[in-house]
Amino acid sequence: MKTTPEKLESELARTLAPVYLISGDEPLTAGEAADSLRAAARAQGYSEREVFFIERANASGPWDEIHAAAQALSLFASRRVIEVRIPGGKPGTGAKVLQELVALAGSDFLLLVITGALDWETQKAGWVQAINNAGVWVVAEDVAAARFPSWLRARARRAGIELDDSAIAALTAHTEGNLLAAEQEIKKLALAGVTSASASEILASVTQSSRFDVTQLGEAVLQGDRPRALRVLAGLKAEGEEPTLILWSLWQELRMVWLTLVPGAQVGGIWSRNRQLLPAAAARFKPLGRAWFAQLNAHVARADQVIKGQRYGNAWDELALLVAEFSGGSAVLRVAA
């Protein structure tokens, strides 16, 4: 069954399917959908979680581990969530394993697959259709420009804030379709105790807003300005930004750089204010090769596990190391030498 992030929460309140697929390039709604699902799973007794990242479509090792984890679950008393993340959306040789996991999922474990946007061909693949038939497929698409004002109004109401038409227009102009930025502005209004707002309140909030945002972090990272990137990260931490949103933003920037280097790949469906920085960033990172991108992607996975409490460590320390590496850390310095 295919659904949207907006409808998922009410569906989770009724029943929990054995398998879920969350696809799409919209980090806020995809991340929230995954969080809602994990919370519902915990409430149903799925107390453990194993996360696997598929960095290369045809790598057999991760799929062997995933299959072994599924087979070993019956040895444990607790129920588990097996979470498989495929940023590129192409499982390659793992497609057959995914179909086997769909058939096995149920009382012992719940299967959650998270990908970026799926192209038309992949949407018709057997593993996608198997998940759609046996469980739930959540599509986290970009919010269309025409629908963005209504999304803003609904989002503000969830936070207890009524926005008039002038406020919607001002917030739309300021955030330019960026859901993460819009959510940040709504959070600031809520923290300030605002319950209704017009354009004047929005403009006042924007001009008095925090000195740092995730867009600035992405800009510094793509420009290779490590000192500035770390300063922005420290500012985001001081201003109470969520580590999850920062990690999603960094992953989006990494993915855009990678797709820029892949012949024939499209980045049109990925929103970013930093799109104009991609050519120069891609040229700088290209000499580092696939190994560097794989290393950074693995670091993203590790940071995510720390943030979610699935691995020991400090979330902000992991983010700082990731930012340093991405913006010109040790790997870049070794190549330059």
Buried (B, 14 or more C-beta within 10 A) or exposed (E): EEBBBEEBBEBBEEEBBBBBBBBBBBBBBBBBBBEBBBEBBBEEEBEBBBBBBBBBBEBEEBBEEBBEBBEEBEEEEEBBBBBBBBBBBBBBEBBEBBBBBBEBBBEBBBBBBBBBBBEEEBBEBEBBBBBBEBBBBBBBBBBEEEEBBEBBBEBBEEBEBEBBEBBBBBBBEBBEBBBBBBBBBBBBBBEEEBEEBBBEBBBBBBEEBBEBBBBBBBBBBBBBBBEBBBBBBBBBBEBEBBBBBBBBBBBBBBBBBBBBBEEEEEBEBBBBBBBEBBEEBBEBBEEBEEEBBBBBBEBBBBBBBBBBEBBEBEBBEBBBBBBBBBBBBEBBEEEEE
